[in-house]
């Protein structure tokens, strides 16, 4: 007997795992995104510069994304559930210990390092668990998980503002730390799939035919057992050769499974790092990550620059539209026509171009109503692009390698989240207006479109890539 990997059930308990991933993203990224609400309070309380306070959140962001390759190793060794539970405990401890911070150095340790490390351990399993339970509906499942970050960005600003109005920053850290411990509950939902125990295939495949043939031969003559043994042995040899070479006599499903397993065994663990299509994909996502964080950082400044109010409402509505588009388009990419790799890459290219044009036109917007329409359109395009991130990656590297491959994608995003605010902030300080930051971001979106076009071109030119 031997253990076989369980095929994704495409549902069942997998939806509870999706719920767990949703909670992880909501609690981790929701709190990271609303950190700006603490900026003024912490600057006054610690009597330090805004740059240092912002850098604390940058360190937390960097660790949350940058620890992805290490986390993927832990996931393979210990499983999704254990890694998420440990990460949730570390995150909750780090956030709660910020209650005792009396200076920015302590906040670097408690919030930046400890909370960021816990977020890094919990985030990757929350994403990769979808490939364990889903195959045909992986786009919808991953879209639901990713939209947890959008829900967090929608809910936590109001919660954080309420806590700051009613209590101090220290008590706010303590309460949000208690909320963060719910990541442990989310991790408990991630029940592993147990491999099935099956007998060796050769006797099983020939069992019925051999038994029938043996019965007929024995019933016709007592002199036939020798012939029967030879026939059965030849049948076993024929089936062994057929299985090994994916012969045409095997069923279609068996051939595909056997060939895929053979390819997976012969491949390098990190084969995708030598794939130019994957490298181009990572670059496109990095450009997109820079644009995404710029929108939410600079949109409130754009509202204030135009002497308007209601920046919190605008950010919340943008997040709400993004969430709805993520879920809706994630379901679309699972449909028969849209699940094709060329269609998905074309949609990504068109979305990047549209977002680049829209970002460039932002410099012409100076009224709240038009800016609100602009932000809703931008949020919808961001939702479309986020819904494509995982499906396009699965098209490139395959579902089996998605967890590790996505870890390197998050590592690239970590670098962007660390340096991105510094770039846009420097442009704002140098020019005195958000227009420079928005124009630079528009250029990044056009660059992402060019990289996506090159990725699609490479996909067409390169021979069919074997993915596990």
NUDO-778819 format. One record per residue (C-alpha): x, y, z. Coordinates in nm, 4 decimals, always signed. Example, Ala and Ser with C-alpha at 12.3 -4.5 7.8 and 13.67 -1.06 7.14 Angstrom:
<pts>
{px:+1.2300&py:-0.4500&pz:+0.7800}
{px:+1.3670&py:-0.1060&pz:+0.7140}
</pts>
This chain:
<pts>
{px:+0.0000&py:+0.0000&pz:+0.0000}
{px:+0.1039&py:+0.3620&pz:-0.0518}
{px:-0.0221&py:+0.7141&pz:+0.0201}
{px:-0.1734&py:+0.9174&pz:-0.2610}
{px:-0.2175&py:+1.2934&pz:-0.2576}
{px:-0.5819&py:+1.3848&pz:-0.2190}
{px:-0.7346&py:+1.5689&pz:-0.5125}
{px:-0.8784&py:+1.9119&pz:-0.4212}
{px:-1.2438&py:+1.8580&pz:-0.3243}
{px:-1.3432&py:+2.2011&pz:-0.4644}
{px:-1.5555&py:+2.2926&pz:-0.1652}
{px:-1.6689&py:+2.1257&pz:+0.1519}
{px:-1.4499&py:+2.2207&pz:+0.4469}
{px:-1.2440&py:+2.4277&pz:+0.2045}
{px:-1.4910&py:+2.7146&pz:+0.2427}
{px:-1.4151&py:+2.7270&pz:+0.6156}
{px:-1.0468&py:+2.7464&pz:+0.5238}
{px:-1.1360&py:+3.0364&pz:+0.2945}
{px:-1.3112&py:+3.1996&pz:+0.5903}
{px:-0.9955&py:+3.1528&pz:+0.7954}
{px:-0.7819&py:+3.3129&pz:+0.5237}
{px:-1.0316&py:+3.5986&pz:+0.5003}
{px:-1.0034&py:+3.6644&pz:+0.8755}
{px:-0.6229&py:+3.6551&pz:+0.8617}
{px:-0.6104&py:+3.9139&pz:+0.5851}
{px:-0.8712&py:+4.1331&pz:+0.7514}
{px:-0.6930&py:+4.1434&pz:+1.0878}
{px:-0.3396&py:+4.1714&pz:+0.9514}
{px:-0.3647&py:+4.4052&pz:+0.6553}
{px:-0.6625&py:+4.5976&pz:+0.7915}
{px:-0.4559&py:+4.7154&pz:+1.0869}
{px:-0.1497&py:+4.7861&pz:+0.8738}
{px:-0.3521&py:+5.0071&pz:+0.6382}
{px:-0.5133&py:+5.2166&pz:+0.9113}
{px:-0.1842&py:+5.2790&pz:+1.0946}
{px:-0.1848&py:+5.6319&pz:+0.9536}
{px:-0.4597&py:+5.7246&pz:+1.1984}
{px:-0.2070&py:+5.6792&pz:+1.4787}
{px:+0.0534&py:+5.8988&pz:+1.3129}
{px:-0.0324&py:+6.2356&pz:+1.4695}
{px:-0.1043&py:+6.0865&pz:+1.8102}
{px:+0.2249&py:+5.8961&pz:+1.8239}
{px:+0.4319&py:+6.1891&pz:+1.6989}
{px:+0.2984&py:+6.4057&pz:+1.9812}
{px:+0.3203&py:+6.1322&pz:+2.2449}
{px:+0.6758&py:+6.0213&pz:+2.1653}
{px:+0.7945&py:+6.3678&pz:+2.0600}
{px:+0.9646&py:+6.2339&pz:+1.7485}
{px:+0.9530&py:+6.2770&pz:+1.3706}
{px:+0.6746&py:+6.1501&pz:+1.1481}
{px:+0.9323&py:+5.9715&pz:+0.9328}
{px:+1.0337&py:+5.7422&pz:+1.2204}
{px:+0.6721&py:+5.6687&pz:+1.3103}
{px:+0.5928&py:+5.5826&pz:+0.9468}
{px:+0.9037&py:+5.3663&pz:+0.9279}
{px:+0.7659&py:+5.1477&pz:+1.2091}
{px:+0.4738&py:+5.0534&pz:+0.9860}
{px:+0.7128&py:+5.0090&pz:+0.6936}
{px:+0.9117&py:+4.7527&pz:+0.8927}
{px:+0.5916&py:+4.5669&pz:+0.9842}
{px:+0.4839&py:+4.5669&pz:+0.6188}
{px:+0.8249&py:+4.4459&pz:+0.5049}
{px:+0.8317&py:+4.1545&pz:+0.7481}
{px:+0.4719&py:+4.0588&pz:+0.6716}
{px:+0.5593&py:+4.0164&pz:+0.3054}
{px:+0.9333&py:+3.9505&pz:+0.3242}
{px:+0.9089&py:+3.6413&pz:+0.5446}
{px:+0.7002&py:+3.4638&pz:+0.2815}
{px:+0.9755&py:+3.2294&pz:+0.1473}
{px:+1.0636&py:+3.1176&pz:+0.5006}
{px:+0.6990&py:+3.0769&pz:+0.5904}
{px:+0.6407&py:+2.8551&pz:+0.2871}
{px:+0.9148&py:+2.6219&pz:+0.4140}
{px:+0.7460&py:+2.6054&pz:+0.7545}
{px:+0.4117&py:+2.5322&pz:+0.5867}
{px:+0.5568&py:+2.2349&pz:+0.3971}
{px:+0.7138&py:+2.0984&pz:+0.7149}
{px:+0.4504&py:+2.1709&pz:+0.9788}
{px:+0.1297&py:+2.2374&pz:+0.7840}
{px:-0.0949&py:+2.5403&pz:+0.7408}
{px:-0.2777&py:+2.5140&pz:+1.0736}
{px:+0.0269&py:+2.5108&pz:+1.3024}
{px:+0.2059&py:+2.7933&pz:+1.1239}
{px:-0.1018&py:+3.0187&pz:+1.1281}
{px:-0.1673&py:+2.9528&pz:+1.4972}
{px:+0.1925&py:+3.0378&pz:+1.5888}
{px:+0.1816&py:+3.3464&pz:+1.3681}
{px:-0.1466&py:+3.4609&pz:+1.5237}
{px:-0.0057&py:+3.4232&pz:+1.8729}
{px:+0.3051&py:+3.6249&pz:+1.7826}
{px:+0.0976&py:+3.8977&pz:+1.6161}
{px:-0.1344&py:+3.9307&pz:+1.9138}
{px:+0.1554&py:+3.9431&pz:+2.1576}
{px:+0.3363&py:+4.2086&pz:+1.9538}
{px:+0.0326&py:+4.4328&pz:+1.9233}
{px:-0.0568&py:+4.3932&pz:+2.2906}
{px:+0.2996&py:+4.4651&pz:+2.4073}
{px:+0.2799&py:+4.7981&pz:+2.2241}
{px:+0.0649&py:+4.9066&pz:+2.5182}
{px:+0.3870&py:+4.9324&pz:+2.7208}
{px:+0.5812&py:+5.1276&pz:+2.4559}
{px:+0.7108&py:+5.4599&pz:+2.5837}
{px:+0.9266&py:+5.5552&pz:+2.2861}
{px:+0.9632&py:+5.4835&pz:+1.9169}
{px:+1.2448&py:+5.2303&pz:+1.9749}
{px:+1.0143&py:+5.0057&pz:+2.1778}
{px:+0.7415&py:+5.0466&pz:+1.9146}
{px:+0.9880&py:+4.9291&pz:+1.6508}
{px:+1.0314&py:+4.6066&pz:+1.8486}
{px:+0.6708&py:+4.5388&pz:+1.9521}
{px:+0.4754&py:+4.6605&pz:+1.6509}
{px:+0.7334&py:+4.6658&pz:+1.3726}
{px:+0.9246&py:+4.3438&pz:+1.4402}
{px:+0.7015&py:+4.1191&pz:+1.6547}
{px:+0.3659&py:+4.2065&pz:+1.5000}
{px:+0.5216&py:+4.2109&pz:+1.1514}
{px:+0.6804&py:+3.8683&pz:+1.2045}
{px:+0.3498&py:+3.7195&pz:+1.3165}
{px:+0.1769&py:+3.8672&pz:+1.0143}
{px:+0.4396&py:+3.7149&pz:+0.7874}
{px:+0.3869&py:+3.3696&pz:+0.9390}
{px:+0.0075&py:+3.3873&pz:+0.9123}
{px:-0.0434&py:+3.5504&pz:+0.5712}
{px:+0.1124&py:+3.2949&pz:+0.3327}
{px:-0.0804&py:+2.9917&pz:+0.4697}
{px:-0.3970&py:+3.1974&pz:+0.4436}
{px:-0.3343&py:+3.2338&pz:+0.0707}
{px:-0.1887&py:+2.8932&pz:-0.0177}
{px:-0.4585&py:+2.6894&pz:+0.1620}
{px:-0.6877&py:+2.7587&pz:-0.1350}
{px:-0.4727&py:+2.5396&pz:-0.3634}
{px:-0.5149&py:+2.2468&pz:-0.1229}
{px:-0.8948&py:+2.2512&pz:-0.1269}
{px:-0.9767&py:+2.4054&pz:-0.4654}
{px:-0.8989&py:+2.3472&pz:-0.8308}
{px:-1.1893&py:+2.4507&pz:-1.0545}
{px:-1.3025&py:+2.7295&pz:-0.8191}
{px:-0.9590&py:+2.8483&pz:-0.7096}
{px:-1.0146&py:+3.1976&pz:-0.8527}
{px:-1.3287&py:+3.2512&pz:-0.6462}
{px:-1.1709&py:+3.1045&pz:-0.3319}
{px:-0.8526&py:+3.3114&pz:-0.3599}
{px:-1.0555&py:+3.6218&pz:-0.4397}
{px:-1.2578&py:+3.5780&pz:-0.1214}
{px:-0.9392&py:+3.5357&pz:+0.0815}
{px:-0.7707&py:+3.8412&pz:-0.0673}
{px:-1.0769&py:+4.0606&pz:-0.0227}
{px:-1.0339&py:+4.0201&pz:+0.3525}
{px:-0.7697&py:+4.2917&pz:+0.3287}
{px:-1.0249&py:+4.5197&pz:+0.1655}
{px:-1.2821&py:+4.4532&pz:+0.4359}
{px:-1.0183&py:+4.5297&pz:+0.6983}
{px:-0.9382&py:+4.8577&pz:+0.5233}
{px:-1.3097&py:+4.9380&pz:+0.5280}
{px:-1.3809&py:+4.8487&pz:+0.8929}
{px:-1.0647&py:+4.9149&pz:+1.0936}
{px:-1.0326&py:+5.2906&pz:+1.0243}
{px:-1.3692&py:+5.3538&pz:+1.1912}
{px:-1.2865&py:+5.1169&pz:+1.4775}
{px:-0.9439&py:+5.2716&pz:+1.5279}
{px:-1.0837&py:+5.6235&pz:+1.5235}
{px:-1.3459&py:+5.5297&pz:+1.7821}
{px:-1.0839&py:+5.3778&pz:+2.0123}
{px:-0.8609&py:+5.6833&pz:+1.9801}
{px:-1.1519&py:+5.9132&pz:+2.0628}
{px:-1.2551&py:+5.7107&pz:+2.3672}
{px:-0.9167&py:+5.5916&pz:+2.4972}
{px:-0.5433&py:+5.6561&pz:+2.4617}
{px:-0.3095&py:+5.5135&pz:+2.1977}
{px:-0.1761&py:+5.2626&pz:+2.4527}
{px:-0.5224&py:+5.1259&pz:+2.5282}
{px:-0.5954&py:+5.1195&pz:+2.1546}
{px:-0.2933&py:+4.8945&pz:+2.1034}
{px:-0.4085&py:+4.6681&pz:+2.3858}
{px:-0.7638&py:+4.6288&pz:+2.2507}
{px:-0.6531&py:+4.5721&pz:+1.8922}
{px:-0.3999&py:+4.3219&pz:+2.0246}
{px:-0.6824&py:+4.1217&pz:+2.1781}
{px:-0.8676&py:+4.1340&pz:+1.8473}
{px:-0.5535&py:+4.0164&pz:+1.6678}
{px:-0.5497&py:+3.6931&pz:+1.8687}
{px:-0.8511&py:+3.5836&pz:+1.6623}
{px:-0.5994&py:+3.4841&pz:+1.3950}
{px:-0.5473&py:+3.1749&pz:+1.6109}
{px:-0.9152&py:+3.0881&pz:+1.5643}
{px:-0.8745&py:+3.1366&pz:+1.1895}
{px:-0.5774&py:+2.8996&pz:+1.1923}
{px:-0.7787&py:+2.6354&pz:+1.3767}
{px:-1.0210&py:+2.6286&pz:+1.0815}
{px:-0.7464&py:+2.5119&pz:+0.8445}
{px:-0.7928&py:+2.1392&pz:+0.8781}
{px:-0.5388&py:+1.9437&pz:+0.6682}
{px:-0.6455&py:+1.6976&pz:+0.4022}
{px:-0.5255&py:+1.3488&pz:+0.4924}
{px:-0.3721&py:+1.1367&pz:+0.2134}
{px:-0.5745&py:+0.8355&pz:+0.1067}
{px:-0.4354&py:+0.4868&pz:+0.1568}
{px:-0.4580&py:+0.2819&pz:-0.1595}
{px:-0.3285&py:-0.0585&pz:-0.2659}
{px:-0.0693&py:-0.0953&pz:-0.5366}
{px:-0.2339&py:-0.0196&pz:-0.8694}
{px:-0.1162&py:-0.3234&pz:-1.0653}
{px:-0.3102&py:-0.5903&pz:-0.8745}
{px:-0.6090&py:-0.3599&pz:-0.8433}
{px:-0.6295&py:-0.2817&pz:-1.2140}
{px:-0.6100&py:-0.6382&pz:-1.3294}
{px:-0.8032&py:-0.7865&pz:-1.0408}
{px:-1.1477&py:-0.8044&pz:-1.1981}
{px:-1.0328&py:-0.9176&pz:-1.5429}
{px:-0.7836&py:-1.1652&pz:-1.4050}
{px:-1.0338&py:-1.3121&pz:-1.1645}
{px:-1.2917&py:-1.3474&pz:-1.4393}
{px:-1.0410&py:-1.5088&pz:-1.6737}
{px:-0.9149&py:-1.7410&pz:-1.4012}
{px:-1.2705&py:-1.8502&pz:-1.3181}
{px:-1.3483&py:-1.9278&pz:-1.6800}
{px:-1.0271&py:-2.1207&pz:-1.7368}
{px:-1.0575&py:-2.3236&pz:-1.4182}
{px:-1.4162&py:-2.4111&pz:-1.4887}
{px:-1.3374&py:-2.5336&pz:-1.8417}
{px:-1.0397&py:-2.7558&pz:-1.7624}
{px:-0.8140&py:-2.8520&pz:-1.4762}
{px:-0.5142&py:-2.8420&pz:-1.7129}
{px:-0.5365&py:-2.4631&pz:-1.7615}
{px:-0.3942&py:-2.3123&pz:-1.4361}
{px:-0.0446&py:-2.2916&pz:-1.5882}
{px:-0.1804&py:-2.1039&pz:-1.8893}
{px:-0.3861&py:-1.8869&pz:-1.6542}
{px:-0.0783&py:-1.7869&pz:-1.4523}
{px:+0.1106&py:-1.6981&pz:-1.7709}
{px:-0.1801&py:-1.4901&pz:-1.8985}
{px:-0.2151&py:-1.3044&pz:-1.5732}
{px:+0.1601&py:-1.2406&pz:-1.5555}
{px:+0.1633&py:-1.1072&pz:-1.9111}
{px:-0.1366&py:-0.8884&pz:-1.8305}
{px:+0.0434&py:-0.7438&pz:-1.5276}
{px:+0.3573&py:-0.6741&pz:-1.7331}
{px:+0.1530&py:-0.5083&pz:-2.0047}
{px:-0.0289&py:-0.2878&pz:-1.7527}
{px:+0.2995&py:-0.1972&pz:-1.5806}
{px:+0.4517&py:-0.0796&pz:-1.9069}
{px:+0.1299&py:+0.0974&pz:-1.9955}
{px:+0.1258&py:+0.2863&pz:-1.6629}
{px:+0.4929&py:+0.3772&pz:-1.6810}
{px:+0.4744&py:+0.5255&pz:-2.0292}
{px:+0.1219&py:+0.6684&pz:-2.0070}
{px:+0.0135&py:+0.4233&pz:-2.2767}
{px:-0.3024&py:+0.4831&pz:-2.4760}
{px:-0.4742&py:+0.1880&pz:-2.3159}
{px:-0.4931&py:+0.3781&pz:-1.9844}
{px:-0.7824&py:+0.6085&pz:-1.9308}
{px:-0.7337&py:+0.9767&pz:-2.0045}
{px:-0.7413&py:+1.0780&pz:-1.6377}
{px:-0.4880&py:+0.8140&pz:-1.5430}
{px:-0.2515&py:+0.9194&pz:-1.8210}
{px:-0.2620&py:+1.2841&pz:-1.7199}
{px:-0.2092&py:+1.2045&pz:-1.3540}
{px:+0.0820&py:+0.9697&pz:-1.4163}
{px:+0.2520&py:+1.2061&pz:-1.6578}
{px:+0.2101&py:+1.5022&pz:-1.4257}
{px:+0.3543&py:+1.3062&pz:-1.1326}
{px:+0.6529&py:+1.2051&pz:-1.3455}
{px:+0.7126&py:+1.5648&pz:-1.4515}
{px:+0.6822&py:+1.6896&pz:-1.0939}
{px:+0.9424&py:+1.4404&pz:-0.9698}
{px:+1.1893&py:+1.5417&pz:-1.2392}
{px:+1.1471&py:+1.9136&pz:-1.1924}
{px:+1.3567&py:+2.1340&pz:-0.9685}
{px:+1.1695&py:+2.2560&pz:-0.6623}
{px:+1.2130&py:+2.6171&pz:-0.7726}
{px:+1.1927&py:+2.5612&pz:-1.1475}
{px:+0.9851&py:+2.8773&pz:-1.1940}
{px:+1.2792&py:+3.0977&pz:-1.0926}
{px:+1.4323&py:+3.0123&pz:-1.4324}
{px:+1.1076&py:+3.0837&pz:-1.6159}
{px:+1.1167&py:+3.4284&pz:-1.7829}
{px:+0.7362&py:+3.4425&pz:-1.7830}
{px:+0.7326&py:+3.4085&pz:-1.4036}
{px:+1.0022&py:+3.6761&pz:-1.3637}
{px:+0.8012&py:+3.9161&pz:-1.5801}
{px:+0.4907&py:+3.8356&pz:-1.3777}
{px:+0.6682&py:+3.9253&pz:-1.0525}
{px:+0.7815&py:+4.2583&pz:-1.2006}
{px:+0.4263&py:+4.3400&pz:-1.3114}
{px:+0.2891&py:+4.2646&pz:-0.9641}
{px:+0.5594&py:+4.4809&pz:-0.8040}
{px:+0.4636&py:+4.7778&pz:-1.0242}
{px:+0.1014&py:+4.7165&pz:-0.9348}
{px:+0.1775&py:+4.6951&pz:-0.5612}
{px:+0.3498&py:+5.0344&pz:-0.5793}
{px:+0.0445&py:+5.1849&pz:-0.7483}
{px:-0.1963&py:+5.0231&pz:-0.5038}
{px:-0.0302&py:+5.1554&pz:-0.1906}
{px:+0.0060&py:+5.5008&pz:-0.3484}
{px:-0.3678&py:+5.5292&pz:-0.4102}
{px:-0.4586&py:+5.4708&pz:-0.0456}
{px:-0.1730&py:+5.6838&pz:+0.0883}
{px:-0.2228&py:+5.9830&pz:-0.1393}
{px:-0.6004&py:+5.9889&pz:-0.1889}
{px:-0.6677&py:+6.1625&pz:+0.1472}
{px:-0.3931&py:+6.4149&pz:+0.0678}
{px:-0.5537&py:+6.4776&pz:-0.2710}
{px:-0.8874&py:+6.5547&pz:-0.1013}
{px:-0.7266&py:+6.7947&pz:+0.1442}
{px:-0.5202&py:+6.9568&pz:-0.1300}
{px:-0.8414&py:+7.0486&pz:-0.3117}
{px:-0.9726&py:+7.2079&pz:+0.0105}
{px:-1.2387&py:+6.9407&pz:+0.0494}
{px:-1.3395&py:+6.7172&pz:+0.3384}
{px:-1.4667&py:+6.3598&pz:+0.3680}
{px:-1.1414&py:+6.1802&pz:+0.2890}
{px:-1.2313&py:+5.8910&pz:+0.5228}
{px:-1.5595&py:+5.8329&pz:+0.3399}
{px:-1.3839&py:+5.8368&pz:+0.0040}
{px:-1.1215&py:+5.5844&pz:+0.1138}
{px:-1.3885&py:+5.3575&pz:+0.2618}
{px:-1.6028&py:+5.3686&pz:-0.0543}
{px:-1.2991&py:+5.2963&pz:-0.2678}
{px:-1.2231&py:+4.9925&pz:-0.0509}
{px:-1.5859&py:+4.8779&pz:-0.0721}
{px:-1.5876&py:+4.8934&pz:-0.4532}
{px:-1.2567&py:+4.7107&pz:-0.4621}
{px:-1.3965&py:+4.4305&pz:-0.2458}
{px:-1.7063&py:+4.3877&pz:-0.4615}
{px:-1.5015&py:+4.3784&pz:-0.7816}
{px:-1.2576&py:+4.1269&pz:-0.6349}
{px:-1.5351&py:+3.8830&pz:-0.5519}
{px:-1.7342&py:+3.9370&pz:-0.8719}
{px:-1.4389&py:+3.9073&pz:-1.1070}
{px:-1.2910&py:+3.6161&pz:-0.9144}
{px:-1.6074&py:+3.4235&pz:-1.0020}
{px:-1.5800&py:+3.5351&pz:-1.3649}
{px:-1.2272&py:+3.3963&pz:-1.4041}
{px:-1.3602&py:+3.0507&pz:-1.3096}
{px:-1.6050&py:+3.0500&pz:-1.6011}
{px:-1.5416&py:+2.8312&pz:-1.9025}
{px:-1.4210&py:+3.0980&pz:-2.1458}
{px:-1.2394&py:+3.3230&pz:-1.8979}
{px:-1.0380&py:+3.0454&pz:-1.7316}
{px:-0.7981&py:+3.0395&pz:-2.0281}
{px:-0.4468&py:+3.1694&pz:-1.9695}
{px:-0.4407&py:+3.4001&pz:-2.2724}
{px:-0.7733&py:+3.5587&pz:-2.1741}
{px:-0.6574&py:+3.6255&pz:-1.8191}
{px:-0.3275&py:+3.7808&pz:-1.9291}
{px:-0.5082&py:+3.9983&pz:-2.1848}
{px:-0.7501&py:+4.1163&pz:-1.9158}
{px:-0.4568&py:+4.2028&pz:-1.6908}
{px:-0.2940&py:+4.4056&pz:-1.9700}
{px:-0.6152&py:+4.5994&pz:-2.0434}
{px:-0.6696&py:+4.6703&pz:-1.6724}
{px:-0.3152&py:+4.8041&pz:-1.6314}
{px:-0.3571&py:+5.0343&pz:-1.9297}
{px:-0.6941&py:+5.1594&pz:-1.8031}
{px:-0.5567&py:+5.2216&pz:-1.4536}
{px:-0.2559&py:+5.4050&pz:-1.5974}
{px:-0.4764&py:+5.6366&pz:-1.8025}
{px:-0.7052&py:+5.6979&pz:-1.5066}
{px:-0.4135&py:+5.7708&pz:-1.2751}
{px:-0.2674&py:+6.0199&pz:-1.5216}
{px:-0.6016&py:+6.1992&pz:-1.5541}
{px:-0.6180&py:+6.2546&pz:-1.1774}
{px:-0.4172&py:+6.5758&pz:-1.2130}
{px:-0.7163&py:+6.7281&pz:-1.3947}
{px:-0.9600&py:+6.6490&pz:-1.1128}
{px:-1.0239&py:+6.9273&pz:-0.8593}
{px:-1.3796&py:+6.8749&pz:-0.7292}
{px:-1.4968&py:+6.6281&pz:-0.4674}
{px:-1.7726&py:+6.4764&pz:-0.6809}
{px:-1.5482&py:+6.4061&pz:-0.9783}
{px:-1.2729&py:+6.2811&pz:-0.7488}
{px:-1.5219&py:+6.0428&pz:-0.5874}
{px:-1.6155&py:+5.9032&pz:-0.9299}
{px:-1.2448&py:+5.8778&pz:-1.0139}
{px:-1.1694&py:+5.6891&pz:-0.6900}
{px:-1.4568&py:+5.4453&pz:-0.7466}
{px:-1.3341&py:+5.3688&pz:-1.0986}
{px:-0.9807&py:+5.3226&pz:-0.9685}
{px:-1.1073&py:+5.0949&pz:-0.6913}
{px:-1.2914&py:+4.8805&pz:-0.9453}
{px:-0.9777&py:+4.8411&pz:-1.1593}
{px:-0.7725&py:+4.7568&pz:-0.8504}
{px:-1.0291&py:+4.4902&pz:-0.7650}
{px:-1.0050&py:+4.3400&pz:-1.1142}
{px:-0.6258&py:+4.3307&pz:-1.0965}
{px:-0.6165&py:+4.1740&pz:-0.7492}
{px:-0.8640&py:+3.9074&pz:-0.8624}
{px:-0.6207&py:+3.8144&pz:-1.1413}
{px:-0.3047&py:+3.7884&pz:-0.9302}
{px:-0.3521&py:+3.4289&pz:-0.8122}
{px:-0.5211&py:+3.2784&pz:-1.1242}
{px:-0.2494&py:+3.4141&pz:-1.3559}
{px:+0.0188&py:+3.2796&pz:-1.1218}
{px:-0.1443&py:+2.9350&pz:-1.1205}
{px:-0.1534&py:+2.9448&pz:-1.5009}
{px:+0.2221&py:+3.0071&pz:-1.5047}
{px:+0.3610&py:+2.7733&pz:-1.2359}
{px:+0.0748&py:+2.5314&pz:-1.1669}
{px:-0.1278&py:+2.4789&pz:-0.8514}
{px:+0.1312&py:+2.2524&pz:-0.6878}
{px:+0.4014&py:+2.5207&pz:-0.6917}
{px:+0.1730&py:+2.8171&pz:-0.6275}
{px:+0.2434&py:+2.8439&pz:-0.2538}
{px:+0.6201&py:+2.8744&pz:-0.2895}
{px:+0.5970&py:+3.0868&pz:-0.6033}
{px:+0.3564&py:+3.3284&pz:-0.4382}
{px:+0.5977&py:+3.3600&pz:-0.1462}
{px:+0.8571&py:+3.5109&pz:-0.3806}
{px:+0.5900&py:+3.7408&pz:-0.5229}
{px:+0.5160&py:+3.8651&pz:-0.1726}
{px:+0.8876&py:+3.9140&pz:-0.1146}
{px:+0.8945&py:+4.1477&pz:-0.4129}
{px:+0.5898&py:+4.3271&pz:-0.2773}
{px:+0.7655&py:+4.3626&pz:+0.0581}
{px:+1.0446&py:+4.5620&pz:-0.1012}
{px:+0.7893&py:+4.7864&pz:-0.2717}
{px:+0.5923&py:+4.8450&pz:+0.0487}
{px:+0.9164&py:+4.9358&pz:+0.2249}
{px:+1.0461&py:+5.1894&pz:-0.0293}
{px:+0.7220&py:+5.2949&pz:-0.2004}
{px:+0.6032&py:+5.5395&pz:+0.0679}
{px:+0.9508&py:+5.6933&pz:+0.0771}
{px:+0.9428&py:+5.7569&pz:-0.2989}
{px:+0.5941&py:+5.9065&pz:-0.3094}
{px:+0.6581&py:+6.1017&pz:+0.0096}
{px:+0.9787&py:+6.2468&pz:-0.1335}
{px:+0.7951&py:+6.3489&pz:-0.4508}
{px:+0.5302&py:+6.5160&pz:-0.2370}
{px:+0.7932&py:+6.7029&pz:-0.0328}
{px:+0.9872&py:+6.8078&pz:-0.3411}
{px:+0.6925&py:+6.9247&pz:-0.5543}
{px:+0.4497&py:+7.0300&pz:-0.2839}
{px:+0.1615&py:+6.8559&pz:-0.4622}
{px:+0.0296&py:+6.5009&pz:-0.5018}
{px:+0.0208&py:+6.5425&pz:-0.8804}
{px:+0.3861&py:+6.4366&pz:-0.9109}
{px:+0.3224&py:+6.1198&pz:-0.7108}
{px:+0.0128&py:+6.0347&pz:-0.9157}
{px:+0.1930&py:+6.0926&pz:-1.2476}
{px:+0.4842&py:+5.8750&pz:-1.1361}
{px:+0.2363&py:+5.6069&pz:-1.0281}
{px:+0.0648&py:+5.6258&pz:-1.3659}
{px:+0.4010&py:+5.5598&pz:-1.5269}
{px:+0.4408&py:+5.2523&pz:-1.3075}
{px:+0.1029&py:+5.1212&pz:-1.4230}
{px:+0.2005&py:+5.1696&pz:-1.7877}
{px:+0.5267&py:+4.9893&pz:-1.7124}
{px:+0.3239&py:+4.7025&pz:-1.5634}
{px:+0.1170&py:+4.6915&pz:-1.8845}
{px:+0.4345&py:+4.6704&pz:-2.0956}
{px:+0.5722&py:+4.3916&pz:-1.8771}
{px:+0.2404&py:+4.2044&pz:-1.9009}
{px:+0.2493&py:+4.2345&pz:-2.2806}
{px:+0.6025&py:+4.0921&pz:-2.2797}
{px:+0.4832&py:+3.8134&pz:-2.0501}
{px:+0.2030&py:+3.7250&pz:-2.2896}
{px:+0.4459&py:+3.7391&pz:-2.5838}
{px:+0.6880&py:+3.5060&pz:-2.4048}
{px:+0.4049&py:+3.2680&pz:-2.3216}
{px:+0.3202&py:+3.2397&pz:-2.6905}
{px:+0.6812&py:+3.2007&pz:-2.8088}
{px:+0.8081&py:+2.9586&pz:-2.5480}
{px:+0.7332&py:+2.5874&pz:-2.5920}
{px:+0.4647&py:+2.4421&pz:-2.3698}
{px:+0.5956&py:+2.4470&pz:-2.0158}
{px:+0.5420&py:+2.1391&pz:-1.8032}
{px:+0.3986&py:+2.2367&pz:-1.4692}
{px:+0.3143&py:+2.0087&pz:-1.1800}
</pts>
